[in-house]
Amino acid sequence: MESKTIKRNLYRVLRKTGVKKEDISLDASFHDDLHFDTTDWTIFTYYLESIFKVNVKDESLKNLHSVSDTLILLRETV
């Protein structure tokens, strides 16, 4: 999948999680900037796996601290 498409679909996943468009940036932290809680992580994981047709392991999710971390993970797995 093309890098531009991955980024666009990742932003789509974040929007489905309830993140405002203006809050999304590559350096946005899930905890500090996007204020993710347990429910947000569940929704994020569901849409991430369904849109990208991947299975993300729990240990991989624990290593995601920012939007750019997720982009790197997706580039490696998609």
C-alpha positions as CSV (number, residue, x, y, z in Angstrom):
1,M,0.0,0.0,0.0
2,E,1.3,3.4,-0.9
3,S,2.6,5.6,2.0
4,K,0.1,8.4,1.2
5,T,-2.8,6.0,1.3
6,I,-1.6,4.5,4.6
7,K,-1.5,8.0,6.1
8,R,-4.9,9.0,4.8
9,N,-6.5,5.8,6.1
10,L,-4.7,6.2,9.5
11,Y,-6.2,9.7,9.8
12,R,-9.6,8.2,8.9
13,V,-9.2,5.7,11.8
14,L,-8.3,8.5,14.2
15,R,-11.4,10.5,13.1
16,K,-13.6,7.4,13.7
17,T,-12.1,7.3,17.2
18,G,-13.4,10.8,17.8
19,V,-10.3,12.8,17.3
20,K,-10.9,16.2,15.8
21,K,-9.3,16.8,12.4
22,E,-7.3,19.8,13.7
23,D,-5.8,17.7,16.5
24,I,-4.3,15.1,14.1
25,S,-0.6,15.5,13.4
26,L,2.3,13.0,13.0
27,D,3.9,14.1,16.3
28,A,0.6,14.0,18.2
29,S,0.9,11.8,21.3
30,F,-2.0,9.5,22.0
31,H,-1.8,10.2,25.7
32,D,-0.9,13.8,26.0
33,D,-2.4,15.4,22.8
34,L,-5.2,13.1,21.8
35,H,-6.1,12.0,25.4
36,F,-6.8,8.4,24.6
37,D,-8.4,6.2,27.3
38,T,-9.1,2.5,27.3
39,T,-12.3,2.9,25.2
40,D,-10.4,5.0,22.6
41,W,-7.7,2.3,22.3
42,T,-10.4,-0.3,21.8
43,I,-12.1,1.7,19.1
44,F,-8.8,2.7,17.5
45,T,-7.6,-1.0,17.4
46,Y,-10.9,-2.2,15.9
47,Y,-10.9,0.3,13.1
48,L,-7.1,0.0,12.5
49,E,-7.4,-3.7,12.1
50,S,-10.5,-3.6,10.0
51,I,-9.5,-0.8,7.6
52,F,-5.9,-2.0,7.1
53,K,-6.8,-5.8,7.3
54,V,-4.1,-6.4,9.8
55,N,-3.9,-8.1,13.2
56,V,-2.0,-5.8,15.6
57,K,-0.5,-7.7,18.6
58,D,-1.0,-6.2,22.1
59,E,2.7,-5.7,22.6
60,S,2.8,-3.7,19.4
61,L,0.0,-1.5,20.6
62,K,1.8,-0.9,23.9
63,N,4.7,0.6,21.9
64,L,2.6,3.1,20.1
65,H,3.0,6.5,21.7
66,S,2.3,8.8,18.7
67,V,0.6,8.9,15.4
68,S,4.0,8.6,13.7
69,D,4.7,5.4,15.6
70,T,1.5,3.9,14.2
71,L,2.5,5.0,10.7
72,I,5.8,3.2,11.0
73,L,4.1,0.1,12.3
74,L,1.7,0.1,9.4
75,R,4.4,0.6,6.8
76,E,6.1,-2.5,8.2
77,T,3.0,-4.7,8.3
78,V,0.9,-3.5,5.3
